[in-house]
Amino acid sequence: MNTRSLKLIREVIVNSGKWTSLEISQDSIYLRFKDVELGTPKSDEGTALTVRFASDSFFTAFYNNIWDIDFLSRYNFNYHLLSEEFVFNVKELKFIDFEYLNTFFHDYKKEKSLSVDEEFSIHNIRNDFFMLVETDDIAIVVGGNQMDFFTDFERLDDGNLRELSNQWMLYFLKYHLKRNIIKDPMCENHPLLSSK
């Protein structure tokens, strides 16, 4: 995906999304975000976006309190498997490089890494893709040499991501017109509204 698409993914997750699950299966890591601002939401469920890292992938959690990463305690080290559901509010999401990651190490007291590489070290990595997700209590960095994005129905590329973003914007505008709302707490964090 191009840089514009990665910025769009950041915006649609940070504005209203929640990190709701982590799945690790061998060398693939899946992070699921719900209530992202893509597509036309159904009345009973929000849109979900899954980010997948593969090929020499790793997961590192930065934290101060061990209880904040309790969901990692169920990781199966023999088979490299984990499937956990939770809800974390996303404060920040960035697609970063290793140099930025180096400066981030000092913000938390502890770190916990998971990788199929037994000699993995977060301080000496050279993957192609990195993503940083900050919540209220923890931060995680996920990386790999392959990064893909999926909705519940399709793999995303630059074109269909833009189409889903346009669908959300039409939904958003129709919602405002129908309700005759000038300012709505549900939507006021959206980039188009905050630029006014």
VMD Tcl script that draws the C-alpha trace (Angstrom):
set ca {
  {0.00 0.00 0.00}
  {1.12 3.52 -0.67}
  {1.82 6.13 2.02}
  {-1.55 7.85 1.52}
  {-3.37 4.58 2.14}
  {-1.37 3.91 5.32}
  {-2.28 7.40 6.60}
  {-5.92 6.68 5.83}
  {-5.76 3.37 7.73}
  {-4.26 5.21 10.69}
  {-7.07 7.79 10.64}
  {-9.94 5.31 10.36}
  {-8.62 3.29 13.31}
  {-7.53 6.12 15.64}
  {-10.74 8.17 15.22}
  {-13.10 5.57 16.66}
  {-11.57 2.10 16.40}
  {-10.86 -0.36 19.18}
  {-8.25 -3.12 19.18}
  {-10.36 -6.21 19.89}
  {-8.26 -9.31 19.28}
  {-4.84 -10.77 18.76}
  {-4.22 -14.05 17.00}
  {-0.82 -15.64 16.52}
  {-0.53 -18.75 14.40}
  {3.02 -19.86 13.74}
  {4.62 -17.01 11.77}
  {1.42 -15.01 11.16}
  {0.11 -12.34 13.53}
  {-3.40 -10.90 13.18}
  {-4.64 -7.77 14.94}
  {-8.34 -6.98 14.63}
  {-9.79 -3.50 15.01}
  {-13.54 -2.87 15.24}
  {-15.66 0.23 14.73}
  {-13.29 1.60 12.10}
  {-14.61 4.33 9.82}
  {-14.79 2.30 6.61}
  {-17.72 1.24 4.48}
  {-21.36 1.59 5.44}
  {-21.86 0.31 8.98}
  {-24.70 -2.09 9.68}
  {-27.07 -1.11 12.48}
  {-25.97 -3.89 14.83}
  {-22.26 -4.18 14.03}
  {-19.41 -1.87 13.16}
  {-16.90 -2.37 10.40}
  {-13.80 -4.39 11.27}
  {-10.27 -4.21 9.88}
  {-7.65 -6.92 10.34}
  {-3.92 -6.30 9.93}
  {-1.77 -9.36 9.23}
  {2.00 -9.60 9.58}
  {3.90 -12.62 8.24}
  {7.36 -13.82 7.24}
  {9.73 -13.39 10.21}
  {6.96 -11.69 12.17}
  {7.16 -10.63 15.80}
  {4.98 -9.09 18.49}
  {6.36 -6.95 21.33}
  {4.34 -5.43 24.16}
  {5.71 -2.50 26.16}
  {4.16 -2.07 29.60}
  {4.64 -0.93 33.18}
  {2.21 -3.30 34.95}
  {2.31 -7.04 34.20}
  {-1.49 -7.31 34.57}
  {-1.97 -5.05 31.57}
  {-0.59 -7.80 29.29}
  {-2.30 -10.73 30.98}
  {-3.71 -11.83 27.61}
  {-0.18 -12.89 26.56}
  {0.03 -15.44 29.40}
  {-1.97 -17.92 27.29}
  {0.58 -17.98 24.47}
  {1.53 -21.55 23.53}
  {5.32 -21.48 23.11}
  {5.46 -25.05 21.71}
  {3.11 -24.41 18.80}
  {3.36 -20.60 18.63}
  {-0.39 -20.13 19.03}
  {-2.52 -17.49 20.73}
  {-6.10 -16.37 20.21}
  {-7.36 -13.69 22.58}
  {-10.24 -11.24 22.54}
  {-10.31 -8.01 24.55}
  {-11.09 -4.33 24.08}
  {-8.41 -1.63 24.09}
  {-9.06 1.96 23.05}
  {-6.51 3.00 20.44}
  {-4.77 6.28 21.34}
  {-2.25 6.18 18.52}
  {-1.31 4.02 15.57}
  {1.78 4.56 13.44}
  {3.58 2.74 10.69}
  {7.16 3.25 11.79}
  {10.74 2.41 11.01}
  {13.35 0.88 13.29}
  {14.95 4.25 14.11}
  {11.67 5.52 15.59}
  {11.29 2.26 17.49}
  {14.71 2.77 19.07}
  {13.56 6.03 20.66}
  {10.36 4.41 21.92}
  {12.08 1.80 24.14}
  {12.51 4.26 27.01}
  {8.83 5.14 27.53}
  {7.98 1.89 29.36}
  {9.73 -0.08 32.10}
  {9.24 -3.59 30.65}
  {8.80 -5.39 27.37}
  {7.68 -8.86 26.28}
  {8.37 -10.23 22.80}
  {6.89 -13.21 20.94}
  {8.44 -14.63 17.77}
  {9.07 -18.02 16.16}
  {12.75 -17.05 16.03}
  {14.18 -18.29 19.34}
  {17.02 -15.75 19.20}
  {14.75 -12.79 18.42}
  {15.66 -9.44 19.99}
  {13.56 -6.31 19.59}
  {16.79 -4.30 19.79}
  {18.25 -5.91 16.66}
  {15.58 -6.33 13.99}
  {15.52 -5.63 10.28}
  {11.97 -6.35 9.13}
  {10.34 -4.50 6.25}
  {7.16 -3.40 8.05}
  {6.44 -2.16 11.59}
  {3.25 -0.94 13.22}
  {3.01 0.72 16.63}
  {-0.31 0.73 18.53}
  {-0.63 2.72 21.75}
  {-3.49 2.20 24.20}
  {-4.08 3.81 27.59}
  {-1.82 1.35 29.44}
  {0.37 -0.48 26.94}
  {1.99 -0.10 23.56}
  {2.64 -2.86 21.09}
  {4.89 -3.13 18.09}
  {4.22 -5.73 15.42}
  {6.50 -6.36 12.49}
  {7.23 -8.69 9.62}
  {8.40 -8.82 6.04}
  {4.80 -8.99 4.80}
  {1.88 -6.78 5.84}
  {-1.71 -7.15 4.60}
  {-5.06 -5.54 5.43}
  {-8.48 -7.24 5.36}
  {-12.10 -6.44 6.05}
  {-14.48 -9.28 6.86}
  {-15.09 -9.70 3.13}
  {-11.95 -8.78 1.18}
  {-8.26 -8.10 1.11}
  {-7.64 -4.36 0.87}
  {-5.52 -2.58 -1.68}
  {-5.22 1.15 -2.43}
  {-8.29 1.16 -4.69}
  {-10.84 -0.66 -2.54}
  {-9.60 1.12 0.59}
  {-10.41 4.45 -1.05}
  {-13.83 3.10 -2.11}
  {-14.64 1.99 1.47}
  {-13.49 5.37 2.78}
  {-15.82 7.11 0.32}
  {-18.70 4.85 1.40}
  {-18.07 5.85 5.02}
  {-18.05 9.54 4.10}
  {-21.38 9.22 2.25}
  {-22.85 7.37 5.25}
  {-21.51 10.09 7.55}
  {-22.96 12.93 5.46}
  {-26.36 11.21 5.07}
  {-26.45 10.62 8.82}
  {-25.86 14.32 9.49}
  {-28.43 15.44 6.94}
  {-31.06 13.00 8.19}
  {-30.59 14.00 11.82}
  {-30.07 17.70 10.98}
  {-27.08 17.72 13.30}
  {-24.53 20.48 13.35}
  {-22.27 18.85 15.92}
  {-22.48 15.19 16.87}
  {-20.21 13.60 19.50}
  {-20.28 10.30 17.57}
  {-18.67 11.85 14.51}
  {-16.92 15.02 15.67}
  {-13.47 13.39 15.68}
  {-13.71 12.66 11.98}
  {-10.95 14.48 10.01}
  {-13.40 16.25 7.67}
  {-15.42 17.70 10.55}
  {-12.41 18.71 12.64}
  {-10.96 20.71 9.75}
  {-13.87 23.19 9.87}
}
mol new
graphics top color blue
foreach p $ca { graphics top sphere $p radius 0.5 }
foreach p [lrange $ca 0 end-1] q [lrange $ca 1 end] { graphics top cylinder $p $q radius 0.2 }
display resetview
